[in-house]
Amino acid sequence: MWTREHLTNDLKDLGVPLGASLLVHASMRSIGKVTNGADGLVDSLIEAVGPDGTIMAPTFTPQFCDPSEWANPPESDAETERIRANISHFIKEKTPADQPRMGIFSEILRQRSGSVRSDHPTHSFSAVGPAALALTTNAPFHYPLGTDSPLARLHNSDGLALLIGVGHEVNSSIHLAEVWANAPYTHTRFSRVKTGTNAYVTMQGYPGCSDGFVKIELVLRQARLMRRGYVGNAPCCLMRQRELVSMAIAMIQGNPELLLCARPSCRDCTRARTFTATGAR
């Protein structure tokens, strides 16, 4: 059983500094058993950054996208309509983070007293600490992980990104790099998002597949832009977000297809490659 004190010491040994604004992607299963579970990890992170630091995590809710655009869409038009009619809509104070994709840590941070959540219906972030409001307020609807998003504000504040027991396929800051690198495919990604009881709005710049982001790992290691260690049983990577984003921008500008995944079955990356090669959807 990992105690709060042990996890706090692990975070400090990893290099988490006092006063940091820290974006966290975490797998509780990878850490192992923790006293008080995900609450114990939140406590340890808050203690590690101190009273002047802020913890932020994604609290995404992709279920509010139109079901026809899901990775595994319904098999019939009738089923699509049935699901569409029964989808609720986002309420930032009440809607939980999607646990199968986000994990329990993000939801526990969202529920923490004093937590502030951005109001994007599919790509919200929750934060705790003195910079929480500045990081999350007035998040843009279009390009939700681009300019003026919580990720961009973290970048402006010279924040850090921490992966605990997860890989770069969930490293959402790389989506910011896609937008700032002006990757051609970012402008072809749209999604109809349910924003009210009977309202759908088409969102530009919907973030696509991130499975290919794992290819940045070796480059970051070679450039010595990551600090590696453990939190409990979980292997971890800590990096300055600005350095991460700059490296990803350079990679994408050198080859716009470089961080796309290689799965033939991935509709998103296949379309992205087609558009990059031909300039047509």
Backbone torsions as a table, in degrees:
resi	resn	phi	psi	omega
1	MET	NA	121.2	179.0
2	TRP	-85.7	129.0	-179.3
3	THR	-90.0	164.2	175.8
4	ARG	-56.9	-43.9	-178.9
5	GLU	-61.4	-42.4	-178.8
6	HIS	-64.0	-45.4	-178.9
7	LEU	-65.9	-37.5	177.3
8	THR	-61.8	-43.5	178.4
9	ASN	-64.4	-39.1	176.9
10	ASP	-60.5	-43.0	-179.5
11	LEU	-64.8	-40.8	178.4
12	LYS	-67.3	-40.3	177.9
13	ASP	-63.5	-33.2	178.5
14	LEU	-68.4	-26.4	178.3
15	GLY	114.9	12.6	176.9
16	VAL	-65.8	119.4	-174.6
17	PRO	-91.2	155.1	172.3
18	LEU	-61.5	141.2	176.1
19	GLY	82.2	2.6	-175.9
20	ALA	-74.1	149.2	162.0
21	SER	-95.4	120.8	-166.0
22	LEU	-127.5	118.9	173.6
23	LEU	-89.4	124.4	-172.8
24	VAL	-119.2	129.1	168.4
25	HIS	-116.5	120.8	-170.4
26	ALA	-139.2	144.6	172.5
27	SER	-114.3	112.0	179.1
28	MET	-66.3	-33.3	179.8
29	ARG	-61.6	-36.8	-179.3
30	SER	-70.6	-32.1	-179.3
31	ILE	-68.9	-37.5	-173.6
32	GLY	101.5	-170.1	-177.4
33	LYS	-70.6	130.9	-177.4
34	VAL	-125.3	136.2	174.0
35	THR	-56.5	123.0	-176.5
36	ASN	69.2	14.6	172.1
37	GLY	59.9	-138.9	-177.7
38	ALA	-63.2	-29.5	174.8
39	ASP	-60.7	-37.3	178.4
40	GLY	-64.8	-37.7	176.6
41	LEU	-67.6	-42.3	176.8
42	VAL	-58.8	-44.9	178.2
43	ASP	-58.5	-43.0	-178.5
44	SER	-66.0	-41.4	178.7
45	LEU	-64.2	-43.2	178.9
46	ILE	-63.3	-40.2	178.2
47	GLU	-66.7	-37.5	-177.7
48	ALA	-66.4	-39.8	-178.8
49	VAL	-86.3	-16.0	176.7
50	GLY	77.6	178.7	-174.3
51	PRO	-65.3	-19.2	179.2
52	ASP	-94.6	-0.6	-178.0
53	GLY	-99.2	163.7	-177.6
54	THR	-133.4	138.1	176.7
55	ILE	-109.4	131.6	178.6
56	MET	-130.3	146.8	177.5
57	ALA	-146.7	151.7	175.1
58	PRO	-70.7	138.2	176.2
59	THR	-127.5	55.7	-171.8
60	PHE	-67.8	152.3	179.7
61	THR	-137.3	69.8	-175.0
62	PRO	-67.9	-8.7	-178.7
63	GLN	-67.1	-11.4	179.8
64	PHE	-89.7	2.9	170.3
65	CYS	-76.4	153.8	178.0
66	ASP	-57.8	132.3	-175.4
67	PRO	-60.9	-23.9	178.2
68	SER	-65.7	-15.9	-177.5
69	GLU	-104.2	3.2	178.4
70	TRP	-65.5	158.3	178.1
71	ALA	-59.4	-35.4	175.1
72	ASN	-122.8	83.3	-175.3
73	PRO	-69.7	160.6	176.5
74	PRO	-57.0	153.8	-173.7
75	GLU	-80.7	-16.2	-178.5
76	SER	-136.6	159.0	176.6
77	ASP	-63.2	-36.3	-179.8
78	ALA	-64.6	-41.4	178.4
79	GLU	-67.6	-38.0	176.6
80	THR	-59.4	-46.5	-179.6
81	GLU	-64.5	-38.1	179.2
82	ARG	-62.9	-46.6	179.6
83	ILE	-65.7	-42.8	-179.3
84	ARG	-57.4	-40.4	-178.1
85	ALA	-70.3	-23.6	-175.7
86	ASN	-102.4	-1.5	177.0
87	ILE	-71.4	131.8	175.3
88	SER	-79.8	-165.7	175.9
89	HIS	-132.5	162.9	-171.7
90	PHE	-70.7	130.8	170.9
91	ILE	-126.7	108.5	-166.2
92	LYS	-62.7	-27.5	179.6
93	GLU	-78.9	-17.6	-171.6
94	LYS	-123.5	-33.0	-172.8
95	THR	-69.8	122.5	179.7
96	PRO	-72.1	154.4	170.3
97	ALA	-62.9	149.7	-179.9
98	ASP	-72.1	102.0	-171.5
99	GLN	-65.7	-37.4	178.2
100	PRO	-57.8	-31.6	-179.4
101	ARG	-97.0	-37.7	-173.7
102	MET	-91.8	-28.6	-174.3
103	GLY	85.0	166.5	-175.2
104	ILE	-71.0	-28.5	-176.9
105	PHE	-58.1	-45.9	-178.0
106	SER	-61.4	-40.9	-179.4
107	GLU	-68.1	-38.8	178.1
108	ILE	-65.8	-38.6	176.0
109	LEU	-64.2	-39.4	177.8
110	ARG	-60.0	-37.2	-177.5
111	GLN	-81.2	-11.0	-174.9
112	ARG	-63.2	141.2	177.2
113	SER	-57.5	131.4	-178.9
114	GLY	87.5	-2.1	180.0
115	SER	-68.4	141.5	177.5
116	VAL	-119.6	134.9	-176.9
117	ARG	-120.1	139.2	173.9
118	SER	-72.9	164.1	-168.5
119	ASP	-104.9	20.5	178.9
120	HIS	-74.0	133.8	-173.6
121	PRO	-69.9	-20.3	178.1
122	THR	-122.2	-22.9	-174.2
123	HIS	-131.1	60.8	178.0
124	SER	-85.5	159.6	172.3
125	PHE	-127.5	147.6	173.7
126	SER	-118.3	145.2	-176.0
127	ALA	-143.7	149.6	177.8
128	VAL	-129.4	126.9	178.8
129	GLY	135.1	175.1	-174.2
130	PRO	-63.6	-23.5	179.5
131	ALA	-96.1	6.0	-172.9
132	ALA	-59.5	-45.9	-177.7
133	LEU	-66.9	-42.6	179.9
134	ALA	-62.9	-34.0	-178.4
135	LEU	-75.6	-29.6	-167.9
136	THR	-111.7	-17.2	-172.5
137	THR	-72.8	147.2	174.8
138	ASN	53.2	45.2	177.9
139	ALA	-67.9	141.0	-177.3
140	PRO	-72.4	149.7	177.3
141	PHE	-78.5	-47.6	177.9
142	HIS	-82.6	149.3	-175.9
143	TYR	47.0	64.8	-171.0
144	PRO	-66.9	-15.2	176.1
145	LEU	-116.3	25.6	-179.2
146	GLY	-110.8	-146.0	-176.7
147	THR	-58.7	136.9	-179.6
148	ASP	72.6	0.8	175.8
149	SER	-74.1	168.0	173.3
150	PRO	-54.3	-33.3	177.0
151	LEU	-64.8	-42.7	179.2
152	ALA	-66.5	-35.8	178.7
153	ARG	-70.5	-35.0	173.6
154	LEU	-62.3	-41.6	177.5
155	HIS	-60.3	-44.4	-179.6
156	ASN	-63.4	-29.0	-179.3
157	SER	-93.1	8.8	-179.6
158	ASP	56.4	48.3	-179.8
159	GLY	-80.3	179.3	-179.2
160	LEU	-119.8	156.9	174.2
161	ALA	-117.4	135.4	-177.4
162	LEU	-127.6	124.4	174.5
163	LEU	-106.2	120.1	-179.7
164	ILE	-115.0	103.4	177.3
165	GLY	71.4	15.6	177.8
166	VAL	-133.2	164.3	-179.0
167	GLY	-104.0	-175.6	-176.1
168	HIS	-70.6	-9.8	176.2
169	GLU	-64.1	-15.7	175.2
170	VAL	-110.4	9.2	-176.0
171	ASN	-78.9	87.5	-169.0
172	SER	-63.0	-21.6	-179.9
173	SER	-62.6	-22.0	178.8
174	ILE	-70.1	-25.7	172.9
175	HIS	-64.1	-36.1	175.2
176	LEU	-60.9	-41.3	177.9
177	ALA	-62.5	-38.1	178.1
178	GLU	-59.3	-42.9	-179.6
179	VAL	-68.5	-46.8	-176.7
180	TRP	-71.8	-24.8	174.3
181	ALA	-79.8	-5.6	-178.6
182	ASN	57.8	42.1	176.1
183	ALA	-57.2	128.8	-172.7
184	PRO	-53.2	-37.8	-174.2
185	TYR	-71.3	-18.3	-179.5
186	THR	-62.9	-26.8	-177.1
187	HIS	-87.2	-1.0	179.1
188	THR	-105.5	-2.3	-175.3
189	ARG	-95.4	115.9	179.0
190	PHE	-127.4	157.6	174.6
191	SER	-151.9	137.7	172.9
192	ARG	-84.3	123.0	-174.1
193	VAL	-117.7	133.5	177.7
194	LYS	-77.0	120.0	-176.0
195	THR	-115.2	-3.3	179.1
196	GLY	-162.8	-175.1	-174.8
197	THR	-55.2	-44.9	179.9
198	ASN	-129.4	26.9	-173.0
199	ALA	-118.5	130.1	170.5
200	TYR	-120.0	138.4	177.3
201	VAL	-126.4	136.0	179.2
202	THR	-79.9	122.8	-178.3
203	MET	-101.4	131.3	174.5
204	GLN	-86.3	150.7	173.4
205	GLY	72.5	33.2	177.7
206	TYR	-64.0	128.3	-179.2
207	PRO	-64.0	134.1	-176.8
208	GLY	-95.1	-158.6	-178.6
209	CYS	-58.1	138.5	179.9
210	SER	-118.8	10.2	-177.8
211	ASP	-61.6	-30.9	-179.6
212	GLY	-74.7	-8.8	-178.8
213	PHE	-63.9	-18.9	-180.0
214	VAL	-60.1	-19.7	-177.6
215	LYS	-71.0	-10.6	177.9
216	ILE	-81.4	-16.3	-175.4
217	GLU	-54.2	-52.7	-176.5
218	LEU	-63.3	-39.0	-179.6
219	VAL	-64.7	-42.9	179.0
220	LEU	-65.3	-38.1	177.9
221	ARG	-64.0	-47.4	-177.8
222	GLN	-63.3	-33.2	178.8
223	ALA	-85.3	-2.3	-179.9
224	ARG	56.9	45.9	-179.7
225	LEU	-103.0	5.4	177.9
226	MET	-125.5	144.0	167.2
227	ARG	-104.7	132.6	-175.6
228	ARG	-116.8	145.9	178.8
229	GLY	-173.9	-154.8	-178.5
230	TYR	-133.7	144.6	165.6
231	VAL	-120.6	111.3	-168.8
232	GLY	61.0	-128.9	177.9
233	ASN	-88.5	-4.7	-169.8
234	ALA	-89.2	126.8	171.1
235	PRO	-67.0	141.4	-172.6
236	CYS	-132.3	154.4	173.5
237	CYS	-132.1	130.4	177.1
238	LEU	-119.7	132.5	-178.7
239	MET	-148.3	150.3	170.9
240	ARG	-69.9	129.2	-176.0
241	GLN	-62.9	-36.1	179.9
242	ARG	-61.1	-41.0	179.6
243	GLU	-68.7	-40.6	176.9
244	LEU	-59.7	-49.2	-177.2
245	VAL	-66.2	-41.3	178.9
246	SER	-61.3	-42.2	179.1
247	MET	-65.3	-43.1	179.9
248	ALA	-64.8	-39.5	177.3
249	ILE	-60.6	-45.4	-179.9
250	ALA	-61.1	-41.0	-179.6
251	MET	-65.8	-43.2	-178.2
252	ILE	-69.6	-40.0	178.6
253	GLN	-66.9	-30.2	175.8
254	GLY	-72.5	-35.4	179.8
255	ASN	-155.4	101.6	-175.1
256	PRO	-58.5	-18.8	-178.8
257	GLU	-94.0	-1.7	-167.3
258	LEU	-61.6	-36.8	-175.8
259	LEU	-101.5	15.4	171.3
260	LEU	-83.0	153.3	-178.2
261	CYS	-79.5	165.6	-175.5
262	ALA	-102.1	5.1	-177.1
263	ARG	-72.5	121.1	178.2
264	PRO	-59.4	-26.8	-177.3
265	SER	-82.0	-5.9	-177.5
266	CYS	-80.5	106.9	-178.7
267	ARG	-63.9	-39.1	-175.8
268	ASP	-64.4	-49.9	-177.6
269	CYS	-71.4	-31.0	175.8
270	THR	-64.1	-45.2	177.8
271	ARG	-64.5	-39.3	-179.9
272	ALA	-62.2	-42.5	178.2
273	ARG	-64.9	-41.2	180.0
274	THR	-62.1	-45.9	-179.9
275	PHE	-65.7	-41.4	179.8
276	THR	-62.3	-38.2	-177.6
277	ALA	-77.0	-35.6	-172.1
278	THR	-112.9	-18.0	-175.6
279	GLY	76.7	15.6	-179.2
280	ALA	-133.5	148.4	179.0
281	ARG	-73.0	NA	NA
